[in-house]
Amino acid sequence: GPLPWRRAQEIGAAVANGLGAAHGKGVVHRDIKPSNIFLCSDGRTKILDFGLAATREIVDSEAETGSSEVPLTEQGSVMGTVGYMAPEQVRGEVADHRTDVFALGCVLYEILTGLRAFEGDTAAEIMTAILREEPRSFIDSGADVAPEVEKAVLRCLDKNPELRFQ
């Protein structure tokens, strides 16, 4: 079921901070989903499984990791977990930091409402929903969420990567 919005906000902020650090070092996770977010007993939140991660241009000049001249996947490759992939991933386009922001929005929507942001009976139906549909409104889902939290989650879920948090 859903978590209280304040706890979801704490988790979201921790994941966003972790992704920001990774992105600053040129790493795009490409598979953010609930099973890759670990809630520690001491209250910390960790991002797991960078197995599909790609290195990109380094943004943080003090980063210790290098960048790859060649993308790890070619355009047209679909990588990620259905239900948490951004529209550009579904289309087989190159993933960047905004792809992780979309996936974080999917995770936050799910922990706030208890429902998936994009639903379907098959992978193809879910991918079509990601490309063409909007998530059910928070009110319709029965979630009691502060308006600013809902606005932030929906901005993460914008189909246009330019309109997501950068």
C-alpha positions as a Markdown table, in Angstrom:
| # | Residue | x | y | z |
|---|---|---|---|---|
| 1 | Gly | 0.0 | 0.0 | 0.0 |
| 2 | Pro | 0.9 | 3.6 | -0.1 |
| 3 | Leu | 3.4 | 5.3 | 2.3 |
| 4 | Pro | 2.6 | 8.6 | 4.0 |
| 5 | Trp | 3.6 | 11.4 | 1.7 |
| 6 | Arg | 6.2 | 12.8 | 4.1 |
| 7 | Arg | 8.0 | 9.5 | 4.2 |
| 8 | Ala | 7.8 | 9.2 | 0.4 |
| 9 | Gln | 9.2 | 12.7 | 0.2 |
| 10 | Glu | 12.2 | 11.7 | 2.4 |
| 11 | Ile | 12.8 | 8.7 | 0.2 |
| 12 | Gly | 12.4 | 10.7 | -3.0 |
| 13 | Ala | 14.8 | 13.4 | -1.8 |
| 14 | Ala | 17.4 | 10.8 | -0.8 |
| 15 | Val | 17.1 | 9.0 | -4.2 |
| 16 | Ala | 17.2 | 12.3 | -6.1 |
| 17 | Asn | 20.4 | 13.3 | -4.1 |
| 18 | Gly | 22.0 | 9.9 | -5.0 |
| 19 | Leu | 21.1 | 10.2 | -8.6 |
| 20 | Gly | 22.3 | 13.8 | -8.7 |
| 21 | Ala | 25.7 | 12.6 | -7.4 |
| 22 | Ala | 25.8 | 9.8 | -10.0 |
| 23 | His | 24.7 | 12.2 | -12.8 |
| 24 | Gly | 27.4 | 14.6 | -11.7 |
| 25 | Lys | 30.0 | 11.9 | -12.3 |
| 26 | Gly | 28.6 | 11.0 | -15.7 |
| 27 | Val | 26.6 | 7.9 | -14.6 |
| 28 | Val | 23.0 | 7.3 | -15.7 |
| 29 | His | 21.4 | 4.4 | -13.8 |
| 30 | Arg | 18.7 | 3.5 | -16.5 |
| 31 | Asp | 16.9 | 1.1 | -14.2 |
| 32 | Ile | 15.4 | 3.0 | -11.2 |
| 33 | Lys | 12.6 | 0.9 | -9.7 |
| 34 | Pro | 11.4 | 0.0 | -6.2 |
| 35 | Ser | 13.5 | -3.2 | -6.0 |
| 36 | Asn | 16.6 | -1.0 | -6.7 |
| 37 | Ile | 15.9 | 1.3 | -3.8 |
| 38 | Phe | 17.0 | -0.1 | -0.4 |
| 39 | Leu | 15.6 | 1.4 | 2.8 |
| 40 | Cys | 18.1 | 0.7 | 5.5 |
| 41 | Ser | 17.1 | 0.0 | 9.2 |
| 42 | Asp | 19.0 | 3.1 | 10.2 |
| 43 | Gly | 16.8 | 5.3 | 8.0 |
| 44 | Arg | 19.3 | 5.7 | 5.1 |
| 45 | Thr | 18.2 | 5.1 | 1.5 |
| 46 | Lys | 20.5 | 3.5 | -1.0 |
| 47 | Ile | 20.3 | 3.0 | -4.8 |
| 48 | Leu | 21.2 | -0.5 | -5.8 |
| 49 | Asp | 22.1 | -2.3 | -9.1 |
| 50 | Phe | 23.9 | -0.1 | -11.4 |
| 51 | Gly | 24.1 | -3.1 | -13.8 |
| 52 | Leu | 22.5 | -1.2 | -16.7 |
| 53 | Ala | 24.2 | 2.1 | -15.9 |
| 54 | Ala | 25.9 | 4.0 | -18.7 |
| 55 | Thr | 28.7 | 6.6 | -18.4 |
| 56 | Arg | 28.1 | 9.9 | -20.1 |
| 57 | Glu | 29.9 | 13.2 | -20.2 |
| 58 | Ile | 31.2 | 14.2 | -16.8 |
| 59 | Val | 29.4 | 17.2 | -15.3 |
| 60 | Asp | 31.3 | 17.4 | -12.0 |
| 61 | Ser | 34.9 | 18.3 | -12.7 |
| 62 | Glu | 36.0 | 16.6 | -9.4 |
| 63 | Ala | 34.4 | 13.3 | -10.3 |
| 64 | Glu | 36.7 | 10.3 | -10.0 |
| 65 | Thr | 35.0 | 8.2 | -12.7 |
| 66 | Gly | 35.8 | 8.5 | -16.4 |
| 67 | Ser | 33.4 | 8.9 | -19.3 |
| 68 | Ser | 33.0 | 6.7 | -22.3 |
| 69 | Glu | 33.5 | 8.1 | -25.8 |
| 70 | Val | 31.0 | 5.6 | -27.1 |
| 71 | Pro | 27.5 | 5.0 | -25.6 |
| 72 | Leu | 27.1 | 1.6 | -24.0 |
| 73 | Thr | 24.0 | 1.0 | -26.1 |
| 74 | Glu | 23.1 | 1.9 | -29.6 |
| 75 | Gln | 20.0 | 3.9 | -30.5 |
| 76 | Gly | 17.2 | 1.5 | -31.0 |
| 77 | Ser | 18.1 | -0.7 | -28.0 |
| 78 | Val | 15.4 | -0.9 | -25.3 |
| 79 | Met | 16.8 | -1.3 | -21.8 |
| 80 | Gly | 15.2 | -0.9 | -18.5 |
| 81 | Thr | 12.2 | -2.4 | -16.6 |
| 82 | Val | 8.8 | -2.1 | -18.2 |
| 83 | Gly | 6.7 | 0.2 | -16.0 |
| 84 | Tyr | 9.6 | 2.5 | -15.0 |
| 85 | Met | 11.0 | 3.3 | -18.4 |
| 86 | Ala | 10.8 | 6.8 | -19.8 |
| 87 | Pro | 9.1 | 7.4 | -23.1 |
| 88 | Glu | 12.5 | 7.9 | -24.8 |
| 89 | Gln | 13.7 | 4.5 | -23.5 |
| 90 | Val | 10.5 | 2.9 | -24.8 |
| 91 | Arg | 11.3 | 4.4 | -28.2 |
| 92 | Gly | 14.8 | 3.1 | -28.1 |
| 93 | Glu | 16.4 | 6.5 | -27.9 |
| 94 | Val | 19.6 | 7.3 | -25.9 |
| 95 | Ala | 18.9 | 7.5 | -22.1 |
| 96 | Asp | 20.3 | 10.5 | -20.1 |
| 97 | His | 19.8 | 11.9 | -16.6 |
| 98 | Arg | 16.2 | 12.8 | -17.4 |
| 99 | Thr | 15.4 | 9.2 | -17.9 |
| 100 | Asp | 16.3 | 8.5 | -14.3 |
| 101 | Val | 14.1 | 11.4 | -13.2 |
| 102 | Phe | 11.1 | 9.9 | -15.1 |
| 103 | Ala | 11.7 | 6.5 | -13.4 |
| 104 | Leu | 12.0 | 8.2 | -10.0 |
| 105 | Gly | 8.6 | 9.8 | -10.7 |
| 106 | Cys | 7.2 | 6.4 | -11.4 |
| 107 | Val | 8.5 | 5.1 | -8.1 |
| 108 | Leu | 7.2 | 8.0 | -6.2 |
| 109 | Tyr | 3.8 | 7.8 | -7.8 |
| 110 | Glu | 3.7 | 4.1 | -6.8 |
| 111 | Ile | 4.7 | 4.6 | -3.1 |
| 112 | Leu | 2.3 | 7.5 | -2.8 |
| 113 | Thr | -0.7 | 5.9 | -4.3 |
| 114 | Gly | 0.0 | 2.1 | -4.1 |
| 115 | Leu | -0.6 | 1.9 | -7.8 |
| 116 | Arg | 1.7 | 1.8 | -10.8 |
| 117 | Ala | 1.8 | 5.1 | -12.8 |
| 118 | Phe | 1.3 | 3.2 | -16.1 |
| 119 | Glu | -0.7 | 0.0 | -16.2 |
| 120 | Gly | -1.5 | -2.7 | -18.6 |
| 121 | Asp | -1.9 | -6.5 | -18.8 |
| 122 | Thr | 1.2 | -7.0 | -21.0 |
| 123 | Ala | 4.6 | -5.3 | -21.5 |
| 124 | Ala | 3.4 | -3.9 | -24.8 |
| 125 | Glu | 0.3 | -2.3 | -23.2 |
| 126 | Ile | 2.4 | -0.8 | -20.4 |
| 127 | Met | 4.8 | 0.7 | -22.9 |
| 128 | Thr | 1.9 | 2.1 | -24.9 |
| 129 | Ala | 0.5 | 3.7 | -21.8 |
| 130 | Ile | 3.9 | 5.2 | -21.0 |
| 131 | Leu | 3.9 | 6.8 | -24.5 |
| 132 | Arg | 0.3 | 7.9 | -24.7 |
| 133 | Glu | -1.5 | 8.1 | -21.4 |
| 134 | Glu | -1.2 | 10.1 | -18.2 |
| 135 | Pro | -1.2 | 8.5 | -14.8 |
| 136 | Arg | -4.5 | 8.5 | -12.8 |
| 137 | Ser | -4.9 | 11.6 | -10.8 |
| 138 | Phe | -3.8 | 11.4 | -7.2 |
| 139 | Ile | -7.4 | 12.3 | -6.1 |
| 140 | Asp | -8.8 | 9.4 | -8.2 |
| 141 | Ser | -6.3 | 7.0 | -6.7 |
| 142 | Gly | -7.4 | 7.9 | -3.2 |
| 143 | Ala | -4.0 | 9.2 | -2.2 |
| 144 | Asp | -3.8 | 12.0 | 0.4 |
| 145 | Val | -0.9 | 14.0 | -1.0 |
| 146 | Ala | 0.2 | 17.6 | -0.5 |
| 147 | Pro | -0.4 | 19.5 | -3.8 |
| 148 | Glu | 3.3 | 20.5 | -4.1 |
| 149 | Val | 4.3 | 16.9 | -3.8 |
| 150 | Glu | 1.8 | 15.8 | -6.5 |
| 151 | Lys | 3.1 | 18.7 | -8.7 |
| 152 | Ala | 6.7 | 17.5 | -8.3 |
| 153 | Val | 5.9 | 13.9 | -9.1 |
| 154 | Leu | 3.9 | 14.8 | -12.2 |
| 155 | Arg | 6.7 | 17.0 | -13.4 |
| 156 | Cys | 9.0 | 14.0 | -13.1 |
| 157 | Leu | 6.5 | 12.1 | -15.2 |
| 158 | Asp | 6.3 | 14.6 | -18.0 |
| 159 | Lys | 6.5 | 12.9 | -21.4 |
| 160 | Asn | 8.8 | 15.7 | -22.6 |
| 161 | Pro | 12.3 | 15.2 | -21.1 |
| 162 | Glu | 12.9 | 19.0 | -21.4 |
| 163 | Leu | 10.1 | 19.7 | -19.0 |
| 164 | Arg | 11.3 | 17.3 | -16.3 |
| 165 | Phe | 13.5 | 18.4 | -13.5 |
| 166 | Gln | 17.0 | 18.9 | -14.9 |
